[in-house]
């Protein structure tokens, strides 16, 4: 495999990560909740109580966004990770990043604004906030003054963060190119340590920036740098599995016991890093375990994952109001909750086909 070839398992991992985020978010508008069912068990059927157990993993899936960051770091650095590669043309790099991210992002924002306005007019949705639309459009929603998230689509908070990662990449590339990776880790972990201290002093917004999260992205770039090298190829499968199980147990404990935010992020980053490396170095074993069809379907979702991530939350909100309008309550049967993911994926495919993909192809031809 050359550095110019696409790594097929990356699409699978994108799809898996995106499905994790969807399962985490779908419960907000489209499920009555675990505690409602367990505390009022007499009001629900035995079957409803039984399928509610399917929701047990979902509260832990919010950190699946960390797998996105790892994949992003990997994909940005992988084409440049060969020791013989020259310095990229940074002007072209930034132009391509802009066209790859911002136009679909703006289209998703307009899509969100439309749904949010409908929900406001028809059902009095209190997330409608025109003042925050400009904050989101200018990618400043993560920064002071005040929190500028447009709550009809809070998922968009990661896009300014992704832009920060792209801006910082030339610095990372320099350290990788000059074999001064240790210095890069000292700088990035130092920034993270400073952000943790500032967060303890009340500056919580800083944990939504690269000050705090840059190491998780850099780990993906580090994996790209060492992909197909003895550092990864010589890792024993059983050792990788043991590492995954141990790190998963630690991550689950951190979330269940509600450890401090930064320790939860560290725990989940370790797990997703070990899982990422396992999938990269044991793709055939992974396909054998889950089956070719599941791998293909999840990989297809991975190819539309950016569109799916951008628009899923407002769609869940709209479907939530429509369900309430028709049935007068949120779904209690978790299988019905899961079914709502299907139309969201189909609409995201249309967004991908008619918005994201044409913009991406146009920008590639132009640059």
C-alpha positions in Angstrom: 0.0 0.0 0.0 1.4 3.4 -1.0 0.9 6.7 0.8 -1.4 7.8 -2.0 -3.8 4.9 -1.5 -7.0 5.2 0.5 -7.0 3.0 3.7 -10.4 1.2 3.4 -10.8 0.6 7.2 -10.8 4.4 7.8 -14.2 4.7 6.2 -15.5 1.9 8.4 -14.1 3.7 11.5 -15.7 7.0 10.4 -19.0 5.3 10.0 -18.7 3.6 13.4 -17.8 6.8 15.1 -20.7 8.7 13.5 -23.2 5.9 14.4 -21.9 6.2 18.0 -22.6 10.0 18.0 -26.1 9.4 16.5 -26.9 6.8 19.2 -25.8 9.2 21.8 -27.9 12.1 20.5 -31.1 10.3 19.3 -32.2 9.8 22.9 -32.5 13.6 23.5 -35.6 14.2 21.5 -36.8 10.6 20.7 -36.8 8.6 23.8 -38.5 8.8 27.2 -35.3 7.7 28.9 -33.9 4.8 30.9 -34.8 6.3 34.3 -38.4 7.0 33.2 -38.9 3.4 32.2 -37.2 1.9 35.3 -38.8 4.2 37.8 -42.3 3.8 36.4 -42.0 0.1 35.3 -45.7 -0.6 35.9 -46.6 1.9 33.2 -44.7 0.1 30.5 -44.9 -3.3 28.9 -42.4 -6.1 29.6 -41.2 -5.9 26.0 -40.6 -2.1 26.3 -38.6 -2.7 29.5 -36.6 -5.5 27.8 -35.6 -3.5 24.7 -34.6 -0.5 27.0 -31.5 -2.6 27.8 -30.3 -1.9 24.3 -29.7 1.7 25.4 -27.2 0.7 28.0 -24.1 1.5 25.9 -25.5 4.8 24.5 -24.5 7.2 27.4 -20.9 6.2 26.8 -20.9 6.9 23.1 -20.5 10.7 23.3 -16.8 10.3 23.4 -16.9 8.6 20.0 -16.0 12.1 18.7 -12.5 11.4 19.9 -12.2 8.7 17.2 -13.2 11.4 14.7 -10.3 13.5 15.9 -7.9 10.5 15.6 -9.1 9.8 12.1 -8.8 13.4 11.1 -5.2 13.6 12.3 -4.4 10.4 10.5 -6.0 11.4 7.1 -4.4 14.9 7.1 -0.9 13.7 7.8 -0.9 10.3 6.1 -0.2 11.6 2.5 2.7 13.6 3.9 4.1 11.0 6.3 6.6 9.5 4.0 10.2 10.3 5.0 10.9 11.4 1.4 7.9 13.7 1.1 8.6 17.4 0.5 6.9 20.3 2.3 3.3 20.7 1.1 2.2 23.8 -0.7 0.5 25.4 2.4 -1.5 27.8 0.3 -3.1 25.0 -1.6 -3.5 23.0 1.6 -5.5 25.8 3.3 -7.6 26.5 0.2 -8.5 22.9 -0.1 -9.3 22.6 3.6 -11.5 25.7 3.4 -13.6 24.3 0.5 -13.7 20.9 2.0 -15.2 22.1 5.3 -16.8 25.6 5.2 -19.3 25.4 2.3 -20.9 22.2 3.5 -20.8 23.6 7.1 -22.6 26.7 6.0 -25.2 24.7 4.0 -25.8 22.6 7.2 -26.2 25.8 9.2 -28.8 27.1 6.8 -30.5 23.6 6.9 -30.5 23.9 10.8 -31.8 27.4 10.7 -34.7 26.3 8.6 -35.7 23.4 10.8 -35.2 25.5 14.0 -37.4 28.2 12.6 -40.1 25.7 11.7 -39.9 24.2 15.2 -40.1 27.7 16.8 -43.1 28.7 14.7 -45.1 25.5 15.0 -44.2 24.3 18.5 -42.5 27.3 20.3 -39.1 25.7 20.4 -37.0 27.6 22.8 -33.7 26.8 21.1 -34.4 29.3 18.4 -31.9 32.1 18.8 -31.1 34.3 15.8 -28.2 36.0 17.6 -26.2 32.8 17.8 -26.6 32.1 14.1 -23.9 34.7 13.3 -21.6 33.2 15.9 -21.9 29.8 14.3 -21.5 31.2 10.8 -18.3 32.9 11.8 -16.9 29.8 13.6 -16.7 31.7 16.9 -19.3 29.8 18.9 -16.7 28.1 21.1 -15.1 31.3 22.3 -16.0 34.2 24.6 -18.0 36.3 25.1 -20.5 33.8 26.5 -21.3 30.4 24.9 -22.5 30.9 21.3 -23.6 27.4 20.5 -26.8 27.2 18.4 -28.6 24.6 20.5 -30.7 23.4 17.5 -27.4 21.8 16.3 -24.8 21.8 19.1 -22.8 19.2 17.2 -21.3 22.0 15.1 -19.0 22.9 18.0 -16.4 20.5 16.6 -16.0 22.4 13.3 -14.1 25.4 14.7 -12.0 22.9 16.6 -11.2 21.0 13.4 -10.2 24.3 11.8 -7.8 24.9 14.7 -6.3 21.5 14.0 -5.8 22.4 10.4 -4.2 25.7 11.2 -1.8 24.0 13.6 -0.9 21.2 11.2 2.0 23.0 9.5 3.7 23.2 12.9 3.0 19.5 13.6 4.4 18.6 10.1 7.6 20.5 10.8 8.2 18.6 14.0 7.4 15.3 12.3 9.6 16.2 9.3 12.6 17.2 11.4 12.2 14.2 13.8 11.6 16.4 16.8 8.3 14.7 17.8 9.3 14.8 21.4 9.3 18.6 21.4 5.8 18.5 19.7 4.4 16.3 22.5 6.0 18.6 25.2 4.3 21.6 23.6 0.9 20.0 23.0 0.7 18.3 26.4 1.9 21.6 28.0 -1.0 23.4 26.4 -3.4 20.8 27.6 -2.1 21.0 31.1 -2.5 24.8 31.0 -6.1 24.5 29.7 -6.9 22.1 32.6 -5.7 24.6 35.1 -7.6 27.4 33.5 -10.8 25.2 33.3 -10.5 24.6 37.1 -10.4 28.4 37.5 -13.7 28.7 35.6 -12.6 29.1 32.0 -14.5 26.1 30.8 -14.7 27.3 27.1 -11.0 26.5 26.7 -11.7 22.8 26.9 -13.6 23.1 23.6 -10.5 24.2 21.8 -7.2 22.8 20.5 -5.6 24.0 23.8 -7.1 21.0 25.4 -7.7 18.5 22.5 -4.7 18.9 20.2 -3.0 15.8 21.6 -5.9 13.6 20.5 -5.6 14.8 16.9 -1.8 14.6 17.0 -2.1 10.9 18.0 -3.9 10.2 14.8 -1.1 12.0 12.9 1.5 10.0 14.9 -0.3 6.7 13.9 -0.1 7.9 10.2 3.6 8.6 10.6 4.2 5.1 11.9 1.6 3.2 9.9 3.2 0.1 8.3 6.3 0.6 10.3 7.7 -2.1 12.8 6.3 0.0 15.7 2.8 -1.0 14.7 3.2 -4.0 12.4 5.1 -6.0 15.2 2.4 -5.5 17.8 1.0 -8.9 18.8 -2.8 -9.3 18.3 -3.4 -10.7 21.8 -1.5 -7.7 23.3 -3.6 -5.3 21.3 -6.8 -7.0 22.5 -5.7 -7.0 26.1 -4.8 -3.3 25.8 -8.2 -2.5 24.3 -10.1 -4.4 27.0 -8.2 -2.8 29.8 -8.5 0.7 28.3 -12.2 0.2 27.7 -12.8 -0.9 31.3 -10.9 2.2 32.4 -12.9 4.5 30.1 -16.2 3.0 31.2 -15.3 3.4 34.8 -14.3 7.0 34.2 -17.7 7.8 32.7 -19.7 5.7 35.2 -18.0 7.1 38.2 -18.1 10.6 36.8 -14.4 11.4 37.1 -13.1 14.9 36.2 -13.7 15.8 32.6 -10.0 15.7 31.6 -9.5 12.3 33.1 -12.5 11.0 31.1 -11.1 12.4 27.9 -7.7 10.8 28.6 -9.3 7.5 29.3 -11.4 7.4 26.2 -8.6 8.7 24.1 -6.4 5.8 25.2 -9.2 3.3 24.3 -10.0 4.8 20.9 -6.3 5.0 20.1 -5.8 1.3 20.9 -9.0 0.4 18.9 -7.8 2.5 16.0 -4.4 0.8 15.8 -6.1 -2.6 16.2 -8.4 -1.9 13.2 -5.6 -0.6 11.1 -3.2 -3.5 11.7 -5.8 -6.3 11.8 -8.4 -5.3 9.1 -8.9 -8.8 7.8 -9.5 -10.1 11.3 -12.0 -7.4 11.9 -13.9 -8.2 8.7 -13.9 -11.9 9.6 -15.3 -11.1 13.0 -18.1 -8.6 12.0 -18.8 -9.9 8.5 -18.2 -8.3 5.1 -21.8 -6.9 4.8 -21.6 -5.0 8.1 -18.2 -3.7 7.1 -19.4 -2.5 3.8 -22.6 -0.8 5.2 -20.6 0.9 8.0 -18.0 2.0 5.5 -20.7 3.5 3.3 -22.0 5.4 6.2 -18.4 6.5 6.8 -18.2 8.0 3.3 -21.2 10.2 4.1 -20.3 10.7 7.7 -19.4 14.4 7.5 -22.9 15.2 6.0 -24.5 12.9 8.5 -22.7 14.5 11.4 -23.6 18.0 10.2 -27.3 17.6 10.0 -28.4 14.7 12.2 -29.2 16.8 15.3 -31.8 19.2 13.8 -33.4 16.2 12.1 -33.8 14.4 15.4 -35.3 17.6 16.8 -37.8 17.9 14.0 -38.8 14.2 14.2 -39.1 14.5 17.9 -41.7 17.3 17.6 -43.5 15.4 14.8 -43.7 12.3 17.0 -45.0 14.3 19.9 -47.6 15.9 17.7 -48.9 12.5 16.5 -48.5 10.3 19.6 -48.5 12.9 22.4 -45.4 11.5 24.0 -41.8 10.5 23.2 -41.2 6.9 22.1 -40.9 4.5 25.0 -39.9 1.5 22.8 -36.2 2.0 22.1 -36.5 0.1 18.9 -38.7 2.9 17.6 -36.0 5.4 18.7 -33.5 3.4 16.7 -35.7 3.4 13.6 -35.5 7.2 13.4 -31.9 6.9 12.6 -32.8 5.4 9.2 -34.5 8.4 7.6 -31.8 10.6 9.1 -29.1 8.6 7.2 -31.1 8.7 4.0 -31.5 12.5 4.2 -27.8 12.8 5.0 -27.1 10.8 1.9 -29.1 13.3 -0.2 -27.2 16.2 1.5 -23.9 14.4 0.6 -24.9 13.7 -3.0 -26.2 17.2 -3.8 -24.2 19.4 -1.5 -21.0 18.0 0.0 -19.9 15.8 -2.9 -20.3 18.5 -5.7 -18.5 21.1 -3.6 -15.7 18.6 -2.9 -15.3 17.6 -6.5 -15.4 21.3 -7.7 -12.7 22.3 -5.1 -10.5 19.3 -6.1 -10.6 20.2 -9.7 -10.0 23.8 -9.0 -7.0 23.3 -6.7 
